[in-house]
Amino acid sequence: MLHTITSLIPLHLVSGYIPLFPSCESSSIIIKYRFHVLLPSEMENIKTPFRGIIKDFKGRKHAINRIGAVHFAPAPVILAPTSYIFFASALPVIAFGEKLRDTDGHLSTVETLTSAALCGIIHSIFGGQPLLILGVAEPTVIMYTYLYNFAKGRAELGSELFSAWTGCLPLDSPLLFLLAIFNACTIITKFTRSEGELFGMLIAVLFIQEAVKGVSEFNIPKDEDPNSEKYQFQWLYSNGLLGIIFSFGLLFTALKSRRARSWAYGTGWFRSFVADYGVPLMVLVWTALSLSVPSKVPSGVPWRLFSPLPWESASLQHCRVIKGMGRIPPVYILAAIIPTVMIAGLYFFDHSVASQMAQQKEFNLKNPSSYHYDILLLGFLTLLCGFLGLPSSNGVLPQSPMHTKGLAVLKRQLIRRKMVQSAKECIKQQACNTEIYGKMQAVFIEMDMTSSPLVIVTEEMKDLKEAIIKGEQGKNADEKFGPEKHIDAHLPLRFNEQRVSNLLQSILVEASVFSMPIVRRIPTSVLWGYFAYMAIDSLPGNQFWERMLLLFITPARRYK
């Protein structure tokens, strides 16, 4: 058997074969070598700075001016995807802020929410890809926790100058500027869908890991007083059981409510309402249930979020970051270059992949990508957060593709409703199926608003047309044309790229900062249940996950 050792590099490669033992004719082991060759087009990227930024800006200039345009729905209708993505954006940021309690109050949920809101508002208005959701990611939290432990152990810095020292980390902004200016984002176009979905699977696994670690609330947290009443065995055990009930309860009810449109019971309006608003409502319901525990239970059971209030002194100390920068020894400013390079690389990759996943090919988005321009804007946002003493935000998964999918469901509902209405009107007038299809196609083109050529629309609606014409010739009930049945099966997927949903959810995140007394009432177990829900909800449509599921399906049933 021929054995091949291959080095996989997702770039333009020149390959060949070298015998591992040239002097041994019987050797069947061969090394397959691949070397990266710098193409003339890649050299051109380096020689023509700003080319990618200018191209992105020209391609998205008309979209940047459409800040308040909601072409496909009245303003109240867009509240459904806005509320859905608000909870998907805010709850992980709140949970990651809870993990920053190891910084002794220097960073908390207040800072993570403020960063996500500030960066989200700016990006939703000026960003190139308005569907991209920005937030504080877990690697950022881990990095800041490590930096705090490093600063606390140095007499020249100490915890007092931690915020000022991390304010020097915006040195990664020049690196992001250089990556954007010299067109480094072209490497993202080399990434295939499989690489992006593998990264998405990694994020889903990390979310599941956080949920599993968090739901086990049977142990006393470190730095807590073990003699406290809530940490007595009976109350600690009760807290762990309540944590499991709330986590799995939220997970189960959220998954069920998200699929409410396929329920066999309830009116159509009720099913749509539950499907649109069910997940946020389940967070509120399980939080309310946690408040209904008997009065004899200690106040710390179940465990809830820990965070200072935004108007307390602990939340205002980061406002003195710029003043404290002058007291940092120069050697530590130079030492900040090391984590700076790591953070710049992380933000560049994470931000670009999240943007790519938010505009996958099957989403059928009409506006071009904007990788270079968005990385340039990310550099300014990182600089701003550093000077304000806030952890930086970047594009996050799985929230960004969840945002796009949420808008797709909304657009599909609106087009479907209009097409069904027009079809039923034609049926009442006893029109033939060809006339019905013509009327439905006209409604689709009117509602589409993507300026797609008629040839493309005709091709996309080919299956619907065939089903309608076949229904006219059908002899039995299964083949007869039914508006709801045939439109649901063959309606083309459509999205509308707008800025309102991202802007509104960012404003709601900022409102959460000033609602901290209410936010602090959320049990931590509800957050971990929501983490598990987000991980599971991000899997449908992931081809890597669907191919894994095929391993557990018998060959005879794989394509049924």
N, C-alpha and C positions, 0 to 999 in steps of 0.2 A: 504493500500500500504506500502511496506517495504522501509524505507528511510535509506540510507547509507551515512555516512560521511567518506570520504576517504582522506588520506594524500598520495600524489603521490611523490615518490622518485625514480629516474631512476637508482637504484642500486639493488644488490641482497637483497631480502627482505623475512622476515618471517611474515606471516599475520595470522589474526584470527579475532574473533568477540567477542565484549564485550557488553552486554546490558547496555544501558544508565541508566536505572532505574531497578536494579536487583530485587528490592522488588515488583515491579509492573508487574504482569504477562501480563497485557493487553498492555504493552508498545510495540510499533512496531518500535521504533527508536533504531538503533544499531550502535555502533561505530566500524568501521573496522580499526584495527590498523596494522601498518606496521613498523617494526624495521629493521634497517640495521645491517647485520651480517657480521663481518669481516671474509672473507673466507680465507682458508689457502693459496690460490694463491695470495691474496692481501697482506697477511703477508709476503709472499715470495718476493714480490716486494720491500718491505721496507728492508728486510734482505739482498737483493742482489743488492746493488747499481751498477750503470753503466750497468746493464744488458740490459735495453732497448736501451741505446745509442750504445752499442756494436752490438746488434742485428740489429739496423737500419743501422749502418755503413757497416756491412757485407752484408746486403741485397741491399744496394745502391752503394757499392764500384765500381762496373763496370760502373754504371751510372755517378758517379762523374768524371770518366776519359773521358767521352764522351762530353767534353765541346764544341768542334767545330763540332760535327757530325750532319749532316742533311741528314739522310738516305733516306728520302722520297721525297725530292725536291731539285732542284738547288737553290743556294743562293738567286737569284732575286725573286723566287716564294714566299719565306717566308716573303717578305716585306709586303704582304697584312695583315696577322695577326699581324705582328709587328707594323705596323702603326696604326691598329685598337686599339690594347691594349695600345699603347703609348698615344693616346689621352684619352682613358678611364682611364689611370693611372695619366697622367699629369694634366688634367683639374680639377679634384676634389682637387688635392694637391694645385694647384694654387688658387682655390676658398677658401680652408681652410686657406691658407696663407693670403688671403685678409681679412679674419675674425680676423687675429692676429694683425691688425692695432691698436687694443685697447691697445697693449703693447707699444705704443708710439715709434715704430720703432725698439724695441729691438729684435723682431721676425717678420718676414715677409715672403712673397712668396719665397724669395731667400733661406731662411733657410729650408723651407719645401721641396722645390725642391731638394736642396743639400742633405738633409737627405734621401729622397726617392731614389735619384740616387745612393748615396753611398751604402746604405743598399741593394738596388736592384742588383747592380753590384756584391757585395760580395756574396749575396745569390745565384745569378744565377750561380756563379762559384763553390762555396763550399757547397751550400745548398743541403739537401737531396731530397726535392721536388721542382724541377726546374720550375714547372708550377705555383707555388705560387707567387703572385704579392705582393710586399711590398710597403707601402705608409703611409703617415701621416693621421690618421683617425680623424674623428670629435671629439670623446671623448678626444683625446690627446690635440686638440686645446682648448677645453673647460677647461681642467685641467690647461693648461699653462696660459690661460687668468685669471683664478681664482688665480693662484699662483702669477701672476704679480700684481694683485690688492692687494693681501695680503702683498707682499714685499714692494710695494710702500707706504703702510700705516704704515710701521715700520721704525722708525728712524735708527735702527741698521742695516737695510738692504737697504731700499730705492730702487729706480729703477736702481741705479748704480750697485748694487750687485745682481740684479735679475738673470742675466745669470750665475753668479758664484754659486748662491744658487741652481738654478735648475740643475746645474752641479753635485750637490750632489745627485740628484734623481737616478743616476745609482746604488744607494744602492739596487734598485730592481733587479739588475743583479745577486747578490748572491741568491736571492729568486728564480729567474728563473733557476739558476744553480742547486739549491737543488731540484726543481720540476723535472728537467730533470734527475738528478743523481738518485733520488729515485723513478723513474718510475711513476710519477704522471700522465703522459700522457695516461696511460692505461684507465683512466676514459673516455677519448674521445671515446674509443671503445664501451662504454656503451650507447653512444648517438645514437639514431636511426635516420633514414633519416628525420622523421617528425620534430625532434627537430632542426636539421640543417636548414631545409626549413623554419621553423618558424622564426629562427634567420635571414635568408635571407630575409623573408618578412618584418621583422622589419627594416632592413637596407633599403629596397626599400621604405618603408613608410617614413623613415627619409629623404631619398633623395627627395621624392615628397614634403615633408614638407619644405625642404630648397629651393626647386624650387618655391613653392607658396609664401614663405616669401620673396625671393629675387626678384621675378618678379614684385612685387608691389613697383615701384620706384617713387611714387608720393609724398613722404614725404622727408623733409630735414634731412639728417643724423645728428646724434648728433656730437657735437664738430666742426660743420661746420658754416661758416659765413652766416647767413640768408640774408645778404644784397648783397651777391655775385650775379652777373648777371644771372648765370645759375640756381639760386634758386628763381628767380622771377616766379610769378604764371604761365605765359604763357609758359616759358621754362621748368618749373618743370612738367607741364601737358604734354607738348610735349615729354619730356624724359620718362614719364610713358607710354605713348602710344607707343613710339618706343621700349621700353622694352618689352611690350606685343607682338608686331609684331615680334621682333627678337627671343624671347623665343619660341613662338608657331611656328614661321617659321622654326627654326632649328629643333624643335621636330617633326614636320610633315614631312619635307624633309628627315631627318635622318631615320625615320621609313620607309618611302617609298623606299629610296635608299637601305636600308638593305635587302629589299625583292625584289630586282630588278631581281633576277634569275627567278621569276615567271611572269615577265612581258610578255605581248603578242607582244610587239613591240621592235624593235632594234635587232641587230645581237647578236649572242651568246657571242662573245667577248666583245661587249659593255655592255651587261647585267652583265657579270661576273666582268668587271672592276668597274662598278657602285656599285655592291654589295660588292666588296672587299674594295674599296677606297672611297665610297660615303660619309660615315659618317665623316671622316676627311676633305674631300673636302667641305662638307656643313658648317663645322666650319669656314673654310677659306672664303667661299663665303659670309656667313652672316657677318663676320668681315669686308670683303671688302665693302659690302653694307653699313655698318655703317660709313665707311670713305667717302662715297659719299654724305653726307648731305651738304646742301648749305653752302657757306662760311659765310653767315650772322648769322648762328647758333653759339652760344657760344662754345668755345672749350671743355667745360665739358659736352656737350650733344651729344650723349648719355653717361651715366656714364661708365667709363672704370676702369681697374684694377689700384690699387694704390700699388706701391712697390718701394723701393729704388733700385738703380742699384748695382750689386754685387761688383763693385770696389769703391763704395762710403764708407765713414767712418761709416755710420750707419750699413752697412752690414759686417763690419770687426771687430766690437767690441766684437763679441763672440769669437774671437781668443785669447782674454785675460782671458778666463774663469779660467784656471788652476791657473794663478797668483792671481786672486781675491778670490779663495777658502780659502786662508790662512787668510783672513780678516773677514770671517763669524763667528759670535759668536757660540760657541759649542751648546748652547741651540737650535738654529735654525737648526743646523745639525741634532740634535735628533728629532726636530719637523718634519723634512723631511721624517721620517720613516712612518708617517701616509699616506701622498699621495703616498709614495713608495709602500706600501702594496696594495693600490687600483690600482695603475698602473700595478703592477706585475700581479695581478689577471685579470685585463682587457686584458693585452697582452697575457697571457697564454690562456685565453678562445678565444679571437678574432683570434689569430694566428692559433690555433689548429682547430677551426671550419672552417676558411677560407681554410686551407689545406685539411680538410675533404671534403668540398664542391667542391674543385678543382679536386678530385679524386673519384667521385661518382661511384657506381657500374656500371651504364649504360655506363660510359665512356670507360669501358673495358681496363683500363690501366694494363700493365703487371708488372711494377716494384712495389715493396711493399711500404707501407707507411713509413714515417720517422719522426714521431711526436717528439720523445725524442731528436733526434739529432738536429732537427730544433729549438726546444726550447733552447737547449744549445747554438746554434749559435746565436739565438735571444738575449740571455744574453750578448754575446760579442758585438753585434751590439749596444745594448742599452748603454753599458759601453762606447763604442767609441763615440756615439752621445753625450752623456753627457759631456765628456771631451772636445768635440769640440763646445759645446754650441748650439747644434742642437736639435730640438724636435725629439724624437725617432720614428722610423717606424716599422710597424708590418704587418702581412698578412691582406689583406683587402678584403671586399666583396662590390659589386658583381664582382669586377675586376678579381679575381682568377678563378671562374668558367667561366667567359666570355672568358678568355684566353684559357682555355681548349676547349671550344666550337668553338672558332675561328680556332684552329688548326685542329679540327675534320672536319670542312667544307673544309679546304685545302686538307687534306688527302683523303677525300671522292671524291673530284674533280679529283685528280690525278689517283686514282684507277679506277674510273668510265671511265675516258678518255681512259685508256689503255684497259680496258675490252670491251668497245664499239668498239674500233678499231680492236681488235682481233676477235670479233664476226662478224663484217662486212667483214673481210677478209675470214672467214670461209664460210659465206653466198655466197660470190663471187665464192668460190671453190665448191659450192653446197654440202657442208657437212651436215650431218644430225644433228638434234638438240642435240643428245647425244654427238656427237663429238664437237659441239659448246660449250656445257657446260664444257666438259673436258678441252678445251683450255682456257676458261674463268677462271676456277678454278685454272689452272696452273699460269695464269697471276696474279690472286689474291694472291696466295701463294708467288709468286716472289715479288710482291709489298708490301705485308703485313709486312715482316721483324720483326714480333713479336715472331717468333719461336713457334708459336702455333702448337700443335700436329695436325696431319691430321684429327684425329677423331673429334676434336673441330671445325676445319674449315669446315668439311663436314656437321656437325650439324648446324653450323651457316648459311651455304649456302643451307640448305634443301629447304627453300621456293623458292629460285631462281631456283633450279633444278626442282622442281615440276611445276613451271610456264613455264619453257622452254619445258619440256616433254609434258605438256598439250598443249602448243602452236603447237607442231608437229602434234598433233591429232585433233587440232581445225578445225572446219568447217567454222566458220564465221571470219570476220576481227578482231573482238574484242579479240578472243582467239589466233590469229596468233602471233608468237613470234616477238617482236620488241626490238632491243637492248636497245635503250634509255628508253623505257617505262618500261620494266621488270627490268632492272638494277637499275633504280631510285627507284623502289618500293621495291626491295628486297636486296639491297647491304648492307652487315653488316657494322656496325659502327666501325671505326678504328681511333686510335690516335697514335702519335709518340712522346714520351717524350724526348725532347731535350732542350738544354740550350741556343740556339742561339737567339730565339725570346725574351726571358726574358732579356738576356744580351744586345741585341740591343736596346730594348725599354728603359732600364735603362740608356744606354749611351745617347740616345736621350733626356731623361729627364735632364741629366746633361748638355747637349748642350743648353737646354732651359734656364738654369741659365745665360749663357753668351749671350743669345738672348733676354734678358729682355726688351730692348727698343722696340722690336717687340711684345713680349708677353703683354706688357702694353697697346697695342692698342686694345686688345680683349675687347669688351663690357661685362660688368658683366651680362647683360641679356642673352647673348649667353651661358655663363657658366650655368645659371639656367636652360635654355632650355636643355642643355646637361645633367644636373642632372636628369631632368624628363625623358629624353631618356634612360639613364642608368637604371633607376628604372623600366621602362616598358619593356626594352629589357631583364632584368633579370628574368621576370616572366614566359615566356614559359618554360615548363619542370618542373616547381615547382608544385608538386602534390597537395600541400595545396591550391594554387591559382586555379588550375584546378578543384578541388572539390568545391571550392566556386562558380565557374562559373556554375557548374551543378545546383545550386539552382535557377538559372534564365533560365534554359532550361526545356521545358515541358518533362515529363517522356517518351513520345512516341518518342522523337527525341534525347535522351541522348546518345544512343549507335549507332547512324547512322554516 
